[in-house]
Amino acid sequence: MIAAFITAPFIWFLRKHYVNRSRPGKIVSMETHGDLVVTITELISRLVQRMGEEDGDERAHMEHQCSPEAQEALTHMSVEALHLLDVIPDEGSGPSSETVNVVGLSQATGTPKGTVSKRIQRLVELGVVTRGRLPGNRKEVHLRLTPIGREVQTAHRDLHQAMSALPEEFLNRYSTEELKVIARVLGDLVRMPREGVRFRPDLLD
């Protein structure tokens, strides 16, 4: 789905602006439209696959900062569960502090409520999340992190902090003109019209 979404506007944009053009030092060696379609489709598929894979080095980075108990919990947690954990407050923040429920997690992460409920149940079983009720509201169940959950959350956030410089370092490899092309393509991806399940790059101005 992601690959299909990205491929169409990339092909449209590059076909419109670069196919059969020669710009020294820029995007060149695009022999035919068919070659371009195949190359971009394959590269995007590989990129999506790579970004979706779990990285052993990333896990090791987090485990290094955790206690044995938190390390054990971490081994049973998916990437999706880790991102869910980032939205849950710490249980030691006090009774008047911010809390979150399943509906709030669903809205914050864009994940279906049923999926969130299943992941929360697993996190409770692992001892990283607790369920509780607020004074004056006995119906609604709210969630907070346990000390182990806070360890894992802190390690996960530290990982993202360590990786935060990557986009800037990567993009600095390109010239200003090349960055303008990348910015335009990404901008078109963001604002591309959609009709039902079909994206319409042909409606971009």
C-alpha positions as a printed Julia matrix, in Angstrom:
205×3 Matrix{Float64}:
   0.0    0.0     0.0
   2.74   2.49    0.96
   4.84   1.54   -2.05
   1.87   1.99   -4.38
   1.08   5.38   -2.84
   4.62   6.67   -3.28
   5.35   5.16   -6.68
   2.57   6.79   -8.69
   3.38  10.45   -7.95
   7.12   9.81   -8.21
   6.68   8.36  -11.68
   4.34  11.19  -12.67
   6.64  13.9   -11.37
   9.87  12.49  -12.8
   8.24  11.71  -16.13
   6.96  15.27  -16.41
  10.18  17.0   -15.36
  13.12  14.7   -16.09
  12.48  11.99  -18.67
  14.26  12.75  -21.96
  16.05  15.73  -20.45
  19.75  16.08  -19.98
  20.97  18.22  -17.09
  24.68  17.81  -16.36
  25.31  16.94  -12.73
  21.63  16.34  -12.03
  19.26  13.42  -12.6
  20.46  11.74  -15.8
  20.82   8.32  -17.43
  17.08   7.72  -17.47
  16.91   5.83  -20.74
  13.19   5.18  -21.14
   9.97   5.67  -19.28
   9.68   1.92  -18.77
  13.15   1.71  -17.24
  12.27   4.56  -14.9
   9.05   2.88  -13.76
  10.83  -0.39  -13.01
  13.73   1.27  -11.18
  11.59   3.5    -8.98
   9.11   0.74   -8.16
  11.89  -1.65   -7.12
  13.73   0.96   -5.05
  10.59   2.09   -3.21
   9.6   -1.49   -2.45
  13.07  -2.17   -1.05
  12.96   1.06    0.97
   9.56   0.27    2.48
  10.74  -3.24    3.35
  13.93  -1.94    4.95
  12.12   0.68    7.0
   9.67  -1.92    8.26
  12.32  -4.37    9.44
  13.44  -4.51   13.03
  17.08  -3.6    13.53
  19.14  -5.68   15.95
  21.45  -2.74   16.64
  18.49  -0.59   17.64
  17.28  -3.27   20.05
  20.77  -3.59   21.51
  20.94   0.19   21.98
  17.73   0.13   24.04
  18.58  -3.01   25.99
  21.9   -1.48   27.07
  19.98   1.21   28.98
  17.5   -1.13   30.65
  17.5   -3.27   33.77
  17.27  -7.06   33.32
  13.52  -6.88   34.01
  12.99  -4.19   31.37
  15.22  -6.06   28.92
  13.04  -9.15   29.34
   9.89  -7.14   28.61
  11.55  -5.46   25.65
  12.29  -8.79   23.97
   8.53  -9.45   23.75
   7.55  -6.01   22.42
   6.95  -5.13   18.79
   7.89  -1.82   17.18
   4.2   -0.9    17.19
   3.98  -1.57   20.93
   7.0    0.65   21.55
   5.39   3.55   19.72
   2.18   2.97   21.67
   4.17   3.09   24.9
   5.45   6.56   24.02
   1.94   8.01   24.47
   1.26   6.5    27.92
   2.08   8.6    31.04
   4.21   7.35   33.93
   2.27   5.87   36.86
   4.49   7.69   39.33
   3.44  11.15   38.16
   0.75  11.58   40.83
  -3.04  11.24   40.94
  -3.71  14.57   39.26
  -1.34  14.06   36.35
  -2.36  13.41   32.75
  -3.66   9.97   31.9
  -4.77   8.3    28.69
  -7.32   5.67   27.74
  -7.66   3.28   24.81
  -9.67   5.79   22.76
  -7.01   8.45   23.31
  -4.25   6.05   22.28
  -6.19   5.09   19.17
  -6.58   8.74   18.17
  -3.0    9.67   19.02
  -1.45   6.81   17.05
  -3.99   6.38   14.25
  -4.43   2.73   15.24
  -7.84   0.98   15.37
  -9.25   0.79   18.89
  -9.48  -3.02   18.79
  -5.81  -3.28   17.87
  -4.85  -0.89   20.67
  -6.84  -2.93   23.19
  -5.03  -6.13   22.23
  -1.62  -4.49   22.46
  -2.46  -2.92   25.81
  -3.48  -6.3    27.18
  -0.08  -7.67   26.16
   1.72  -4.7    27.71
  -0.19  -5.23   30.97
   0.84  -8.89   30.96
   4.48  -7.84   30.47
   4.27  -5.51   33.46
   4.96  -2.29   31.56
   1.47  -0.78   31.76
  -1.16  -0.64   34.51
  -4.88  -0.02   34.29
  -6.66   2.23   36.76
  -9.7    4.44   37.34
  -9.81   8.13   38.15
 -11.57   9.49   41.26
 -15.11  10.43   40.31
 -15.04   8.4    37.12
 -15.32   4.71   37.89
 -16.39   3.67   34.4
 -13.47   4.81   32.31
 -10.22   2.82   32.45
  -7.03   4.86   32.2
  -3.5    3.68   31.54
  -0.1    4.51   32.97
   3.42   3.17   32.73
   5.0    1.06   35.45
   8.64   1.68   36.41
   9.65  -1.02   33.91
   7.51   0.62   31.27
   9.14   3.95   31.95
  12.58   2.37   31.47
  11.57   1.0    28.09
   9.93   4.29   27.08
  13.04   6.27   28.05
  15.3    3.9    26.13
  13.06   4.1    23.05
  12.98   7.89   23.13
  16.76   7.98   23.54
  17.05   5.79   20.45
  15.0    8.26   18.42
  17.07  11.13   19.77
  20.27   9.38   18.71
  18.85   8.83   15.23
  17.34  12.3    14.84
  20.39  13.75   13.08
  20.19  11.2    10.25
  17.8   13.09    7.9
  19.88  16.27    8.02
  23.14  14.41    7.52
  21.66  12.46    4.63
  20.13  15.47    2.87
  23.33  17.5     3.18
  24.78  15.2     0.51
  22.64  16.92   -2.13
  22.86  20.3    -3.83
  20.32  23.07   -3.32
  18.75  22.33   -6.71
  18.43  18.64   -5.91
  16.87  19.45   -2.53
  14.32  21.65   -4.28
  13.3   18.65   -6.4
  13.02  16.4    -3.34
  10.99  19.04   -1.47
   8.63  19.45   -4.43
   8.1   15.71   -4.83
   7.4   15.26   -1.11
   5.09  18.27   -1.16
   3.15  16.76   -4.05
   2.87  13.49   -2.14
   1.39  15.31    0.86
  -1.2   17.3    -1.09
  -2.07  14.79   -3.83
  -5.87  14.49   -4.28
  -7.56  11.17   -3.65
 -10.8    9.71   -5.0
 -11.81   6.7    -2.95
  -8.82   4.35   -2.87
  -7.26   5.94   -5.96
  -4.66   8.68   -5.72
  -4.81  11.27   -8.51
  -1.36  12.73   -9.3
  -2.82  13.93  -12.61
  -4.87  16.52  -10.66
  -1.79  18.2    -9.21
  -1.07  21.59  -10.72
